Amino acid sequence: MRATTSLALLLAATLLVGCASMNKDDCLSADWYSQGREDGAAGESRDQYQRHSEACAKHGIAPDKAAYQEGYEHGLDDFCTPANGYDSGRKGYNYRGVCPAELEGGFLLGYQQGKTLFEAEQRVAQYDSALQEHASRINNAEYQIYRLQEILADRDSTDPERQQALANIRYLQRDIQLLRMQMHDLRYQRDDAAMQLMELNRQGVRGW
């Protein structure tokens, strides 16, 4: 099956298993072959059948295990492809080791490539987030300095108030200086991570 079809099955199954359990109507109307195929195509563990069984047992309904397992194995055929492995890795999917031995090698080849790219993107995003946080802290500190300077300029301020304001200003100035030094290091690290990401994108998908 084509990767786009596998991805559609993956999304459908994700929505389904996101529910706490199957209700009575779900259990009564379930097409257990289709349910198994969706779970397999989503890379769900084999324990997923047991979770369905326990949910339906509360309503006195027993799933068709044979139909479910047949569908599940066919779903794994959809899931365990190099292309789907790559897509799963790119989305940060946590592989559960469900692929049969004869398919796992190809799946992992794509998965590792996709996951490497995903992690590289995450590193760049984390540096961007850290830089934004530092910039926000600097802006906040500069605003506090502005307000403290108003105390220094106010003729009604007492000497102790001015002394405390001046001490706070000096503390904030040191904090700003430290934050700017950290931002310099973060920019360097972010640029390095971005270069690595660019190189990975340039190399593209290889090996399958």
Residue, then its C-alpha position, 0 to 999 in steps of 0.5 A: m500500500r502506498a505511504t499516503t494511504s498508510l499515513a491516513l490509516l495512522l491518523a484514523a487509528t490515532l484518533l480512535v485509540g486516543c479515546a479512553s475506551m471503546n463504548k458499547d456502540d463501538c464494540l457492537s458495530a466494530d469491524w474487527y478486521s478493520q480495527g486490527r488493520e488500523d491499529g497495525a497501520a498505526g504501529e500500535s503494540r500487540d497489547q492494543y487488542q487486549r485493551h479493546s477486549e477489556a473495554c468491550a468485556k465491560h459491555g459483555i461483548a467479545p471481539d473477534k480475535a482472529a479477524y482482529q489479528e488478521g487485520y493487524e498483521h496486514g496493517l503492519d505490512d502497511f506500517c513497516t515500510p521504509a517510507n512510512g518509517y521515515d514519515s514516522g521518524r519525522k513526526g517524532y513517533n516512538y517506535r514500539g518494535v512491532c515490525p516483523a523481522e523481515l520488514e523491520g530492517g527496511f522500516l528502521l532504515g527510513y525511521q532513523q533517517g526521519k528521526t535524525l531530521f526531526e531531532a535536528e529540527q527540534r534542536v534548532a527550535q529549542y535554541d530559538s525558544a531559549l533566545q526568545e526567552h532571554a530576549s524577553r528577560i532582557n526587555n523585562a529587566e530594562y523596563q524595571i530599570y526604567r521604573l527604578q530610574e523614575i524613583l531616582a529622579d523623583r524629588d519626593s524619594t527618600d535617600p534609602e529609596r534611592q539607595q535601594a533603587l540604585a542597588n537594584i539597577r546595578y543588579l539588573q544591569r549585571d543580569i542583563q550583561l550575563l543574559r547577553m553573553q548567554m545569548h551570544d553563545l546560544r546564537y553560535q550554537r543555534d547557527d551550528a545546529a541550523m547548519q547541521l539541519m541544512e546539511l541533512n536536508r541537502q543530503g535528502v533521503r538515501g538508502w531506499 
